[in-house]
Amino acid sequence: MKKLIVPALAAIALAACSQNAQNETAEAGNAIAADTEATTENAVGDVDAATDRALGGAERSLDNAGDAIAAGADRTGDAIANGADRAADATGNTLQRAGAALKD
C-alpha cells in the first residue's frame, strides 16, 4: 500500500505543478501581451507626434511661401502702377510741349 501512496502523491504533486506551470505561463503570456500593447501604443503616439510636427512644418513653409508670393505680387503691382504713372506723365508732358509748340 505504501508503494501506491508515494506514486499517487507524486502524480498529484506533478498535476498541481503542471497547473501551476500553466498558470505561470499564462501570466507570462499576459504580461508579454500587455507590454507589446503598451509599446505599440507608444510607437503610434510617437509616429502621430512626428507626423503632426512634419505637417505643421510643411504648413508653415507653405504659409511663408504664400506670404512671399503675395508680397512679390504687391511689389510687382506697385512697380507696374508707378511705371504706368510715369509713362502717363511723360505722355502728358510731351503733349503739352507739342501743344505749346503749335501755339507759337
C-alpha positions as CSV (number, residue, x, y, z in Angstrom):
1,M,0.0,0.0,0.0
2,K,2.8,2.3,0.8
3,K,4.2,1.7,-2.6
4,L,1.0,3.0,-4.2
5,I,0.7,6.1,-2.0
6,V,4.1,7.5,-2.9
7,P,3.5,7.4,-6.7
8,A,-0.1,8.7,-6.2
9,L,1.2,11.6,-4.2
10,A,3.9,12.2,-6.8
11,A,1.3,12.2,-9.5
12,I,-0.9,14.7,-7.6
13,A,2.1,16.9,-7.0
14,L,3.1,16.7,-10.6
15,A,-0.5,17.5,-11.7
16,A,-0.5,20.5,-9.3
17,C,2.8,21.6,-10.6
18,S,1.6,21.3,-14.1
19,Q,-1.4,23.5,-13.3
20,N,0.9,26.0,-11.6
21,A,3.2,25.9,-14.5
22,Q,0.3,26.6,-16.8
23,N,-0.9,29.5,-14.7
24,E,2.6,30.9,-14.7
25,T,2.9,30.5,-18.4
26,A,-0.5,32.2,-18.9
27,E,0.5,35.1,-16.6
28,A,3.8,35.5,-18.5
29,G,1.9,35.5,-21.8
30,N,-0.5,38.1,-20.5
31,A,2.4,40.3,-19.3
32,I,4.1,40.0,-22.7
33,A,0.9,40.9,-24.5
34,A,0.4,43.9,-22.2
35,D,4.0,45.0,-22.8
36,T,3.5,44.6,-26.5
37,E,0.3,46.7,-26.4
38,A,2.0,49.4,-24.4
39,T,5.0,49.5,-26.8
40,T,2.7,49.7,-29.8
41,E,0.6,52.5,-28.3
42,N,3.8,54.4,-27.6
43,A,5.1,53.9,-31.1
44,V,1.8,55.0,-32.6
45,G,1.9,58.1,-30.3
46,D,5.4,58.9,-31.4
47,V,4.5,58.5,-35.1
48,D,1.5,60.7,-34.7
49,A,3.5,63.4,-33.0
50,A,6.2,63.2,-35.7
51,T,3.5,63.4,-38.4
52,D,1.9,66.4,-36.7
53,R,5.3,68.2,-36.4
54,A,6.1,67.4,-40.1
55,L,2.7,68.6,-41.3
56,G,3.0,71.7,-39.1
57,G,6.4,72.5,-40.6
58,A,5.0,71.9,-44.1
59,E,2.1,74.1,-43.4
60,R,4.3,76.9,-42.1
61,S,6.5,76.6,-45.2
62,L,3.5,76.9,-47.5
63,D,2.2,79.8,-45.5
64,N,5.6,81.5,-45.8
65,A,5.8,80.8,-49.5
66,G,2.3,82.2,-49.9
67,D,3.2,85.3,-48.0
68,A,6.3,85.8,-50.1
69,I,4.3,85.3,-53.3
70,A,1.7,87.8,-52.2
71,A,4.4,90.4,-51.2
72,G,6.2,89.9,-54.5
73,A,2.9,90.3,-56.4
74,D,2.2,93.5,-54.4
75,R,5.7,94.9,-55.3
76,T,5.2,94.0,-58.9
77,G,1.8,95.6,-59.0
78,D,3.2,98.8,-57.4
79,A,6.1,98.9,-59.9
80,I,3.7,98.5,-62.8
81,A,1.4,101.2,-61.4
82,N,4.4,103.5,-60.9
83,G,5.7,102.8,-64.4
84,A,2.3,103.5,-65.9
85,D,2.0,106.8,-63.9
86,R,5.4,107.9,-65.2
87,A,4.5,106.9,-68.7
88,A,1.3,108.8,-68.5
89,D,3.1,111.9,-67.0
90,A,5.7,111.7,-69.8
91,T,3.0,111.4,-72.4
92,G,1.1,114.4,-70.9
93,N,4.3,116.5,-70.8
94,T,5.1,115.6,-74.4
95,L,1.6,116.6,-75.5
96,Q,1.8,119.9,-73.6
97,R,5.1,120.7,-75.2
98,A,3.7,119.8,-78.6
99,G,0.6,121.9,-77.9
100,A,2.9,124.8,-76.8
101,A,5.0,124.4,-79.9
102,L,1.9,124.6,-82.1
103,K,0.7,127.8,-80.4
104,D,4.0,129.5,-81.1
